[in-house]
Amino acid sequence: MKKAFVLVFVSFLASQSFGATVKSAKLDASKKNILIDVVYGGGCGKHDFSLEVGLCFESSPVSCTAELIHKTDDTCEALIGDTIVISLKKAGLTGSYYEGASLTITGDLDWETNKPSKVTVKLP
């Protein structure tokens, strides 16, 4: 029984989502990517990032929300600053519906302000 618990717990940690503070973002229109500057804890393992698009408010152009998802099994505590690249296509943000849309990306709490970190980028 003890081995089964340890295996389940390790499996849980391997798929754990940890926070990343979003500092800024800009569009690389030529490559159809969003470049997001983030800060997160780690330093000993791989980090995977994705965008989970949420609600879009019907305006002209639309205004959408997204959450930055950060998955890792890295439990080290060094503060890492990085620029991550999110493909508009992989995030599902292509097509005429999203033309000219504003996208507000929310990350983890900003340790300086103790408020959720968020940035807005305008899509092509």
N, C-alpha and C positions, 0 to 999 in steps of 0.2 A: 504494500500500500504506500509506503514512504517513497519508493522509487517512482510510482505513478504520479504522486503529488509534485515531486521535484520536476519531472518531465513536463507536466502541465504548466507549472509555474514558469519554467524556462521558456516554454513555447509562448506563453502569455507575454513575457518580457520581449521576446524577439519580434513580436508584432505590435509592440507598444507605441502609441503616438506620444511624442514629446513636443513641447512648445518651441516655437522659434519666433523671435521678435522681428517684425517687418519694419525696416528702417526707411526704405524708399523703393520706387519701382519706375521703370521706363519701358517704353515700347521700342523694340528693334523691328521696325516695319519691313525692312528689306528681307529679314529672315523669318518674319512672322512669329516672333518670340516676345515674351515679357521677361525682362531682366529684373529680378527682385533682390535687393540687398537685405540680408538677414543676419541676425546674431542668435546663436544657440549654444547650448552646452554640449560638450563632447570632446573629441580629440583622439579617440581610440578605435573608432569603427566607422562603418558606412552609414550614410544618411540619405534617405530618399525623400523627395519632396514632390507634391502634386497639388493641384488646385481643385477644390470641390465647389463648383458653381452653385450658388443658391438661387435666391429670388431675383427676378428681373421686374422692374417697375415699368409699366407701360407709359412711356413718355416718348418724345421724339427728339433725339434718339433714346433708346432704352438705357436704363441705369440698372446695373446688376451688382450683386454681391458675390463674394467668393471667400472661402476659407483656405488658408495655406495649411496643408496637411504635411506633417513632418514625422516620418517613421524611422526608427533606429533601435538597435539593441545596445547602443553605446551609452554606458553609464558614467563615463569620465566627465569631469566638471570644468574643463578649460572653456573659456568663452571663445567661440569661433565666429569670425566675421567672414561672410562669403556672399558671392553673387550667384544666385541660382537662375537657371534658364528654364522657362516653362513654354512649351510649344502651344500656340493658339489652337492648332488642330487637335492635339492630344487633350487639351482642356475642353474641347467642344465649343470653342468661341469663334468659329468661322461661319460664313454665310451672311446673307443680306440682313438678317435680323440683328446681328451684332455690329453692323457698320456704324462707326462713329459713337458707339456706346461708351459709357463710362463704367469702369469696373472698380469697385472698392474691395480691396483685398485685406482681410483681417488675419492677424497672427496672434501670438500669445501676448500676455501682459508685457508692457514696456516697463522694465525695472526702474527707469528714471521717473516715469510719471504715474506708475501703478494703474494705468488704464490700458485697455486693449490696444495693441498696435494696429494701425491701419493706414493704408495708402490708396490713392485713387490714380488710375491710369486710363487714358483715353485710347480706345481701340481704333484700328484703321477703318 
